[in-house]
């Protein structure tokens, strides 16, 4: 009866699988945050474009022109801040992506080791079993001397 294969680093493999799942979760969160920030930036830019298109309407009085200019400056400042935040989130996303790839590589390396050791174990067990069968055949064989 062949002995079952037991991988000695199963706990390490399990731990690396957990780390990979955590890295994938962090990547998904970073992607969602970046996408939300990009959407926010696009919305601000659309509001600024609409505001600039309505410039002619602001020329009715000095107060209207001042309000129009203040709103335009505030939108421009919000856009600048949103771009900085987006760049920061893109860097975080890139780091998360790199981390997820590294974790995946670590896990795959151990999985490959496990496969290699399982194959070696299987081959050794087959060779041992074949050797036992050959020995049994040799012992059972009775030459007929006439």
HUNOR-V916323 format. One record per residue. RES is the residue in one letter. PHI is phi in radians with two decimals (none if undefined). PSI is psi in radians with two decimals (999 if undefined). BURIAL is # if it has 16 or more other ideal C-beta (glycine too) atoms within 10 Angstrom, else .. Layout:
((RES,PHI,PSI,BURIAL) (RES,PHI,PSI,BURIAL))
This chain:
((X,none,2.11,.) (X,-1.20,2.51,.) (X,-1.31,2.42,.) (X,-1.21,2.62,.) (X,-1.33,2.36,.) (X,-2.23,2.06,.) (X,-1.50,2.11,#) (X,-1.23,-0.34,.) (X,-1.82,0.45,.) (X,-1.03,-0.70,.) (X,-1.16,-0.66,.) (X,-1.16,-0.72,.) (X,-1.08,-0.76,#) (X,-1.05,-0.75,.) (X,-1.10,-0.75,.) (X,-1.17,-0.58,#) (X,-1.13,-0.71,#) (X,-1.10,-0.78,.) (X,-1.08,-0.68,#) (X,-1.13,-0.76,#) (X,-1.11,-0.70,.) (X,-1.10,-0.73,.) (X,-1.14,-0.67,#) (X,-1.12,-0.70,.) (X,-1.11,-0.76,.) (X,-1.11,-0.67,#) (X,-1.12,-0.77,#) (X,-1.10,-0.73,.) (X,-1.14,-0.72,.) (X,-1.13,-0.69,#) (X,-1.14,-0.74,.) (X,-1.14,-0.72,.) (X,-1.13,-0.75,#) (X,-1.12,-0.74,#) (X,-1.11,-0.71,.) (X,-1.12,-0.71,.) (X,-1.19,-0.69,#) (X,-1.11,-0.67,.) (X,-1.15,-0.72,.) (X,-1.10,-0.76,.) (X,-1.09,-0.75,#) (X,-1.09,-0.68,.) (X,-1.11,-0.75,.) (X,-1.12,-0.74,#) (X,-1.13,-0.63,.) (X,-1.17,-0.71,.) (X,-1.12,-0.69,.) (X,-1.15,-0.74,#) (X,-1.08,-0.75,.) (X,-1.14,-0.67,.) (X,-1.16,-0.74,#) (X,-1.16,-0.58,.) (X,-1.16,-0.43,.) (X,-1.67,0.37,.) (X,-1.06,-0.68,.) (X,-1.06,-0.58,.) (X,-1.23,-0.34,.) (X,-1.41,-0.14,#) (X,-1.48,0.24,.) (X,-1.27,-0.64,.) (X,-2.63,2.92,.) (X,-1.11,-0.69,.) (X,-1.11,-0.74,.) (X,-1.10,-0.72,.) (X,-1.12,-0.73,.) (X,-1.10,-0.80,.) (X,-1.07,-0.74,.) (X,-1.06,-0.80,#) (X,-1.15,-0.71,.) (X,-1.09,-0.77,.) (X,-1.14,-0.72,.) (X,-1.09,-0.76,.) (X,-1.13,-0.71,.) (X,-1.13,-0.76,.) (X,-1.09,-0.74,#) (X,-1.08,-0.72,.) (X,-1.16,-0.74,.) (X,-1.07,-0.67,#) (X,-1.14,-0.74,#) (X,-1.07,-0.78,.) (X,-1.12,-0.74,.) (X,-1.11,-0.65,#) (X,-1.15,-0.74,.) (X,-1.08,-0.79,.) (X,-1.09,-0.70,.) (X,-1.11,-0.76,#) (X,-1.06,-0.74,.) (X,-1.08,-0.76,.) (X,-1.19,-0.57,#) (X,-1.18,-0.66,.) (X,-1.13,-0.75,.) (X,-1.09,-0.71,#) (X,-1.07,-0.76,#) (X,-1.11,-0.73,.) (X,-1.12,-0.72,.) (X,-1.12,-0.70,#) (X,-1.12,-0.78,.) (X,-1.08,-0.75,.) (X,-1.09,-0.75,#) (X,-1.12,-0.70,#) (X,-1.12,-0.76,.) (X,-1.10,-0.77,.) (X,-1.10,-0.69,#) (X,-1.13,-0.74,#) (X,-1.07,-0.77,.) (X,-1.02,-0.78,#) (X,-1.18,-0.77,#) (X,-1.11,-0.61,.) (X,-1.07,-0.80,.) (X,-1.19,-0.66,#) (X,-1.09,-0.69,.) (X,-1.14,-0.73,.) (X,-1.06,-0.74,.) (X,-1.08,-0.78,#) (X,-1.08,-0.76,.) (X,-1.09,-0.80,.) (X,-1.17,-0.64,.) (X,-1.14,-0.73,.) (X,-1.13,-0.78,.) (X,-1.05,-0.77,.) (X,-1.06,-0.79,#) (X,-1.08,-0.78,.) (X,-1.09,-0.74,.) (X,-1.13,-0.72,.) (X,-1.14,-0.70,.) (X,-1.11,-0.75,.) (X,-1.13,-0.73,.) (X,-1.11,-0.78,.) (X,-1.13,-0.71,.) (X,-1.12,-0.70,.) (X,-1.10,-0.76,.) (X,-1.08,-0.75,.) (X,-1.11,-0.71,.) (X,-1.11,-0.73,.) (X,-1.13,-0.71,.) (X,-1.12,-0.70,.) (X,-1.14,-0.68,.) (X,-1.15,-0.73,.) (X,-1.18,-0.69,.) (X,-1.31,-0.43,.) (X,-1.24,2.18,.) (X,-2.00,1.97,.) (X,-1.17,2.47,.) (X,-1.69,1.75,.) (X,-1.64,2.03,.) (X,-2.06,999,.))
